[in-house]
Amino acid sequence: MQRLKNYIIYFFDIGVKEHFATQEKFRLRFFNGLHFLMIAILLIGILFWAFFLNYTFIAIKTICILLCIAGLVLNYFHKYNISSFLFYLYSNLLIFYHIEFYPIESASYLYYFPFLMTIGINSLSIFRDAFFKLNVLLSVLVFLSISLIDFKDIFQINYPKESQIIEWFRTYNILITALCIVFVVLFYIWLSNTQINEIKNLLEKEKKLQNQLLSTLQQKELLLAEVHHRVNNNLAILHGIINMKLSGLQDEKPEEILSSLQNRIHNMNLVHNLLYTHEAIDNISMDTFIKKIIYTTITKTYQNKIHIIENIDKIKTIKASAMLPLGIILHEILSNAVHHAFSGINNPSLKINVYHQDEYIVLTISDNGKGISSNYKKRLGMELIYLLVEQMDGRIHLTNNEGLTIKICVPKSEILMT
């Protein structure tokens, strides 16, 4: 039963494409259904007249079936204006045939009722076009010709006149007309419900798209606000770096100072690009962020030379305001290890641990390099690390034993979203 239902729906959907407008789908399905109805009725009529061996009427119905099939083919190729014209053509032909060549007692005039229902449905505003007017004009001409001219005498059509046979005609015509009316009503209800469901689905899709666009807009607004905030912070950090460099101006050459500043600005740019090329700035987990910083800082060239051991816990979403300072801290530590600590070391390795500890997030980075000098706090990179950790209310501890271990503890409230 379900398979038969699927076949019927497939039949109604001939020529219907998913991207079509609902009105266009309605029109195609409407005429597919009408052609389907006419094929079924005409096949019954052919069997009926085969019983009486009336080959003239069988030929008329066969021609109409061929026109029905042509209408379906036209619908498949989206020529539904011509398809609708064909429907009106063979419908008028059949009405003309039933009214003129059947005895009045057989109630053939009842076929006007389903046809008028069809015209009523088809007269919806979406169908008011040149083809519709042509179709209605054709119907009017047929009606006038039937009313004014007696074609029975002209064609001298003979049909059985026995009262019992005429009673069969009447019963047949009443049943077929009733079936046509029931089909048109049920089909229109189904077609309307299908259109309503498709409109609902379309509205739901549009609502989802609207929500996505709204979410994207909110994301962009958040990103824009964060960019303004970060730009201010970046300028403040740069201002602090320059001040720190100026304080040691007498110990360094100008080109060294400029090169150092250039490196820091480059580092900040790398972190900034990493931060704002992410799809959702408000939905970056801390472990994902840290791994990206590691990959960005330690390029593939260095990864082939340095053994990296990662032990990073799954940590929930990081605050956008904490990303840049944390990224700069990590980038400074890793850059110092890669470019300075491993000079002359045969098997360089880095151990990076990130984990929860009470109300803190703990970050430890250990290397097996040559350690750090006693005046490390005078170096710009370490000054910057201490400054940023302090800004996040964190603590930093260095262990200089067979390499350098830096342990940083930052309160969760400063670094994670609630």
For each residue, the residues with C-beta under 8 A, 3 or more apart:
1: 4 5
2: 5 6
3: 6 7
4: 1 7 8
5: 1 2 8 9
6: 2 3 9 10
7: 3 4 10 11
8: 4 5 11 12 36
9: 5 6 12 13
10: 6 7 13 14
11: 7 8 14 32 36
12: 8 9 16 29 32 33 36
13: 9 10 16 28 29 32
14: 10 11 28 32 72 75 76
15: 28 32 75 76 77 78 80
16: 12 13 20 25 28 29
17: 20
18:
19:
20: 16 17 24 25 28
21: 24 25
22: 25 26 195 198 199 202
23: 26 27 126
24: 20 21 27 28
25: 16 20 21 22 28 29 195 198
26: 22 23 29 30 126 191 195
27: 23 24 30 31 80 126 127
28: 13 14 15 16 20 24 25 31 32 75 78 80
29: 12 13 16 25 26 32 33 191 194
30: 26 27 33 34 121 122 191
31: 27 28 34 35 71 75 80 83 84 87
32: 11 12 13 14 15 28 29 35 36 72 75
33: 12 29 30 36 37 187 191
34: 30 31 37 38 87 118
35: 31 32 38 39 68 69 71 72 75 83 87
36: 8 11 12 32 33 39 40
37: 33 34 40 41 180 183 184 187
38: 34 35 41 42 64 65 68 87 90 91 94
39: 35 36 42 43 65 68 69
40: 36 37 43 44
41: 37 38 44 45 176 179 180
42: 38 39 45 46 61 62 64 65 68
43: 39 40 46 47 65
44: 40 41 47 48 176
45: 41 42 48 49 57 61 176
46: 42 43 49 50 58 61 62 65
47: 43 44 50 51
48: 44 45 51 52 172
49: 45 46 52 53 54 57 58 61
50: 46 47 53 58
51: 47 48
52: 48 49 160 165
53: 49 50
54: 49 57 58 159
55: 58 59
56: 59 60 157
57: 45 49 54 60 61 97 101
58: 46 49 50 54 55 61 62
59: 55 56 62 63
60: 56 57 63 64 93 94 97
61: 42 45 46 49 57 58 64 65 94
62: 42 46 58 59 65 66
63: 59 60 66 67 90
64: 38 42 60 61 67 68 90 93 94
65: 38 39 42 43 46 61 62 68 69
66: 62 63 69 70
67: 63 64 70 71 86 89 90
68: 35 38 39 42 64 65 71 72 86 90
69: 35 39 65 66 72 73
70: 66 67 73 74 86
71: 31 35 67 68 74 75 83 86 87
72: 14 32 35 68 69 75 76 83
73: 69 70 76 77
74: 70 71 77 79 80 82 83 86
75: 14 15 28 31 32 35 71 72 78 79 80 83
76: 14 15 72 73
77: 15 73 74
78: 15 28 75
79: 74 75 82 83
80: 15 27 28 31 74 75 83 84
81: 84 85 129 131
82: 74 79 85 86 131
83: 31 35 71 72 74 75 79 80 86 87
84: 31 80 81 87 88 122 127 131 132 135
85: 81 82 88 89 131 134 135
86: 67 68 70 71 74 82 83 89 90
87: 31 34 35 38 71 83 84 90 91
88: 84 85 91 92 135 138 139
89: 67 85 86 92 93 138
90: 38 63 64 67 68 86 87 93 94
91: 38 87 88 94 95 115 118
92: 88 89 95 96 138 139 142
93: 60 64 89 90 96 97
94: 38 60 61 64 90 91 97 98 111
95: 91 92 98 99 111 112 115 142 146
96: 92 93 99 100 142 145 146 151
97: 57 60 93 94 100 101 102
98: 94 95 101 102 108 109 111 173
99: 95 96 102 108 109 111 146
100: 96 97 146 150 151 152 157
101: 57 97 98 151 152 155 157 159
102: 97 98 99 106 108 159 169 173
103: 106 159 161 166 169
104: 108 109
105: 166 169 170
106: 102 103 166 169 170 173
107: 110 169 170 173 174 177
108: 98 99 102 104 111 169 173
109: 98 99 104 112
110: 107 113 173 174 177
111: 94 95 98 99 108 114 115 173 176 177 180
112: 95 109 115 116
113: 110 116 117 177 180 181
114: 111 117 118 177 180 181 184
115: 91 95 111 112 118 119 139
116: 112 113 119 120
117: 113 114 120 121 181 184 185
118: 34 91 114 115 121 122 184
119: 115 116 122 123 136 139
120: 116 117 123
121: 30 117 118 124 184 188
122: 30 84 118 119 127 132 135
123: 119 120 127 128 132 136
124: 121 127 128
125: 128
126: 23 26 27
127: 27 84 122 123 124 132
128: 123 124 125 132 133
129: 81 132 133
130: 133 134
131: 81 82 84 85 134 135
132: 84 122 123 127 128 129 135 136
133: 128 129 130 136 137
134: 85 130 131 137 138
135: 84 85 88 122 131 132 138 139
136: 119 123 132 133 139 140
137: 133 134 140 141
138: 88 89 92 134 135 141 142
139: 88 92 115 119 135 136 142 143
140: 136 137 143 144
141: 137 138 144 145
142: 92 95 96 138 139 145 146
143: 139 140 146 147
144: 140 141 147 148
145: 96 141 142 148 149 151
146: 95 96 99 100 142 143 149 151
147: 143 144
148: 144 145
149: 145 146 154
150: 100 153 154
151: 96 100 101 145 146 154 155 157
152: 100 101 155 156 157
153: 150 156
154: 149 150 151
155: 101 151 152
156: 152 153
157: 56 100 101 151 152
158:
159: 54 101 102 103
160: 52 165 166
161: 103 165 166
162: 165 166
163: 166 167
164: 167 168
165: 52 160 161 162 168 169
166: 103 105 106 160 161 162 163 169 170
167: 163 164 170 171
168: 164 165 171 172
169: 102 103 105 106 107 108 165 166 172 173
170: 105 106 107 166 167 173 174
171: 167 168 174 175
172: 48 168 169 175 176
173: 98 102 106 107 108 110 111 169 170 176 177
174: 107 110 170 171 177 178
175: 171 172 178 179
176: 41 44 45 111 172 173 179 180
177: 107 110 111 113 114 173 174 180 181
178: 174 175 181 182
179: 41 175 176 182 183
180: 37 41 111 113 114 176 177 183 184
181: 113 114 117 177 178 184 185
182: 178 179 185 186
183: 37 179 180 186 187
184: 37 114 117 118 121 180 181 187 188
185: 117 181 182 188 189
186: 182 183 189 190
187: 33 37 183 184 190 191
188: 121 184 185 191 192
189: 185 186 192 193
190: 186 187 193 194
191: 26 29 30 33 187 188 194 195
192: 188 189 195 196
193: 189 190 196 197
194: 29 190 191 197 198
195: 22 25 26 191 192 198 199
196: 192 193 199 200
197: 193 194 200 201
198: 22 25 194 195 201 202
199: 22 195 196 202 203
200: 196 197 203 204
201: 197 198 204 205
202: 22 198 199 205 206
203: 199 200 206 207
204: 200 201 207 208
205: 201 202 208 209
206: 202 203 209 210
207: 203 204 210 211
208: 204 205 211 212
209: 205 206 212 213
210: 206 207 213 214
211: 207 208 214 215
212: 208 209 215 216
213: 209 210 216 217
214: 210 211 217 218
215: 211 212 218 219
216: 212 213 219 220
217: 213 214 220 221
218: 214 215 221 222
219: 215 216 222 223 280 281 282
220: 216 217 223 224
221: 217 218 224 225
222: 218 219 225 226 281 282 320
223: 219 220 226 227 276 281
224: 220 221 227 228
225: 221 222 228 229
226: 222 223 229 230 281 320 321
227: 223 224 230 231 276
228: 224 225 231 232
229: 225 226 232 233 321
230: 226 227 233 234 272 275 324
231: 227 228 234 235
232: 228 229 235 236
233: 229 230 236 237 324 325
234: 230 231 237 238 268 272 324
235: 231 232 238 239
236: 232 233 239 240
237: 233 234 240 241 268 328 384 388
238: 234 235 241 242 264 265 268
239: 235 236 242 243
240: 236 237 243 244 384 387
241: 237 238 244 245 261 264 380 384
242: 238 239 245 246 261
243: 239 240 246 247
244: 240 241 247 248 380 383 384
245: 241 242 248 249 252 257 260 261 380
246: 242 243 249
247: 243 244
248: 244 245 251 252 378
249: 245 246 252 257
250:
251: 248
252: 245 248 249 256 257 260
253: 256 257
254: 257 258
255: 258 259
256: 252 253 259 260
257: 245 249 252 253 254 260 261
258: 254 255 261 262
259: 255 256 262 263
260: 245 252 256 257 263 264 380
261: 241 242 245 257 258 264 265
262: 258 259 265 266
263: 259 260 266 267 335
264: 238 241 260 261 267 268 380 381 384
265: 238 261 262 268 269
266: 262 263 269 270
267: 263 264 270 271 328 331 332 335
268: 234 237 238 264 265 271 272 324 328
269: 265 266 272 273
270: 266 267 273 274 296 297 331
271: 267 268 274 275 293 296 323 324 327 328 331
272: 230 234 268 269 275 276 324
273: 269 270 276 277
274: 270 271 277 278 292 293 296 327
275: 230 271 272 278 281 320 323 324 327
276: 223 227 272 273 281
277: 273 274
278: 274 275 281 284
279:
280: 219 283 284
281: 219 222 223 226 275 276 278 284 320
282: 219 222 317 320 417
283: 280 317
284: 278 280 281 288 289 317 318 323
285: 288 289 314 315 316 317 318
286: 289 290 315 316 317 318 354 361 415 416
287: 290 291 312 313 314 315 354
288: 284 285 291 292
289: 284 285 286 292 293 318 323 326 327
290: 286 287 293 294 312 330 352 354 363
291: 287 288 294 295 310 312
292: 274 288 289 295 296
293: 271 274 289 290 296 297 327 330 331 334
294: 290 291 297 298 308 310 330 334 352
295: 291 292 298
296: 270 271 274 292 293 331
297: 270 293 294 330 331 334 335 338
298: 294 295 302 303 306 308 334 338 350
299: 302 303
300: 303 304
301: 304 305
302: 298 299 305 306 338
303: 298 299 300 306 308
304: 300 301
305: 301 302 348
306: 298 302 303 338 342 348 349 350
307: 347 348 349 350
308: 294 298 303 349 350 352
309: 349 350 351 352
310: 291 294 352
311: 351 352 353 354 355
312: 287 290 291 315 352 353 354
313: 287 354 355 356
314: 285 287
315: 285 286 287 312 318 354 356 361 416
316: 285 286 416 417
317: 282 283 284 285 286 416 417
318: 284 285 286 289 315 322 323 326 415 416 417
319: 322 323 414 415 416 417
320: 222 226 275 281 282 323
321: 226 229 324
322: 318 319 325 326 392 410 414 415 416
323: 271 275 284 289 318 319 320 326 327
324: 230 233 234 268 271 272 275 321 327 328
325: 233 322 328 329 388 391 392
326: 289 318 322 323 329 330 388 392 410 415
327: 271 274 275 289 293 323 324 330 331
328: 237 267 268 271 324 325 331 332 384 388
329: 325 326 332 333 385 388 389 408
330: 290 293 294 297 326 327 333 334 363 365
331: 267 270 271 293 296 297 327 328 334 335
332: 267 328 329 335 336 381 384 385
333: 329 330 336 337 365 385 406
334: 293 294 297 298 330 331 337 338 350 365
335: 263 267 297 331 332 338 339 381
336: 332 333 339 340 341 381
337: 333 334 340 341 342 350 365 367 369 404
338: 297 298 302 306 334 335 341 342
339: 335 336
340: 336 337 343 369
341: 336 337 338 345 348 367 369 370 371 372 403 404
342: 306 337 338 345 348 367 369 370
343: 340 369 370
344: 370
345: 341 342 348 368 369 370
346:
347: 307 368
348: 305 306 307 341 342 345 367 368 369
349: 306 307 308 309 367 368
350: 298 306 307 308 309 334 337 365 366 367
351: 309 311 364 365 366 367
352: 290 294 308 309 310 311 312 363 364 365
353: 311 312 362 363 364 365
354: 286 287 290 311 312 313 315 361 362 363 364
355: 311 313 361 362
356: 313 315 360 361 362 412
357: 360 361 362 409
358:
359: 411 412 413
360: 356 357 409 410 411 412
361: 286 315 354 355 356 357 409 410 411 412 415 416
362: 353 354 355 356 357 407 408 409
363: 290 330 352 353 354 407 408 409 410
364: 351 352 353 354 405 406 407 408
365: 330 333 334 337 350 351 352 353 405 406
366: 350 351 403 404 405 406
367: 337 341 342 348 349 350 351 403 404 405
368: 345 347 348 349 402 403
369: 337 340 341 342 343 345 348 403 404
370: 341 342 343 344 345 403
371: 341 400 401 402 403 404
372: 341 376 382 398 400 404
373: 376
374:
375: 378 379
376: 372 373 379 382 398
377: 382 383 386
378: 248 375 382 383
379: 375 376 382 383
380: 241 244 245 260 264 383 384
381: 264 332 335 336 384 385
382: 372 376 377 378 379 385 386
383: 244 377 378 379 380 386 387
384: 237 240 241 244 264 328 332 380 381 387 388
385: 329 332 333 381 382 388 389 396 406
386: 377 382 383 389 390 396
387: 240 383 384 390 391
388: 237 325 326 328 329 384 385 391 392
389: 329 385 386 392 394 395 396 408 410
390: 386 387 393 394
391: 325 387 388
392: 322 325 326 388 389 410 411 414 415
393: 390 410 411 414
394: 389 390 408 409 410 411 414
395: 389 408 409
396: 385 386 389 406 407 408 409
397: 406 407 408
398: 372 376 404 405 406 407
399: 404 405 407
400: 371 372 404
401: 371 405
402: 368 371
403: 341 366 367 368 369 370 371
404: 337 341 366 367 369 371 372 398 399 400
405: 364 365 366 367 398 399 401
406: 333 364 365 366 385 396 397 398
407: 362 363 364 396 397 398 399
408: 329 362 363 364 389 394 395 396 397
409: 357 360 361 362 363 394 395 396
410: 322 326 360 361 363 389 392 393 394 414 415
411: 359 360 361 392 393 394 414 415
412: 356 359 360 361 415 416
413: 359 416 418
414: 319 322 392 393 394 410 411
415: 286 318 319 322 326 361 392 410 411 412
416: 286 315 316 317 318 319 322 361 412 413
417: 282 316 317 318 319
418: 413
